[in-house]
Structure formats: C-alpha cells, structure tokens
Amino acid sequence: MTLGHNGGPSLEGGVSWRKHCWSAARERLLPTLPIEVVRLRVKRAQARWRFR
C-alpha cells in the first residue's frame, strides 16, 4: 500500500529489505551500462544544458 496518488512511502514492513533486494538484483542484472546508453544520456544532458 502506498500513500497518495504519487507513490509515496510504503506503509508495509520490510521496505528497506525489499529495496536492498531490488538494488542487488538490478546490479547483478546490469553491472555496467552499455556504451550506447551512456552516449545517449550524455547527448541528452548536453542538449538540455544548451537550452538553459
């Protein structure tokens, strides 16, 4: 169960354990980002910076 419509903090117990499990699983699944993803993120960040 979450608070409000914006996905606020869970009212259930064990939140920190679930966060740890999800973080560890994600890290094992994708230990390093592919270079294409990194290049895309850098390009997007540079484009946003120019429009400020």
ABEGO torsion letter per residue (X at the ends): XBBEAAGBBBABBGAAAAAAAAAAAAAAABABBBAAAAAAAAAAAAAAAAAX
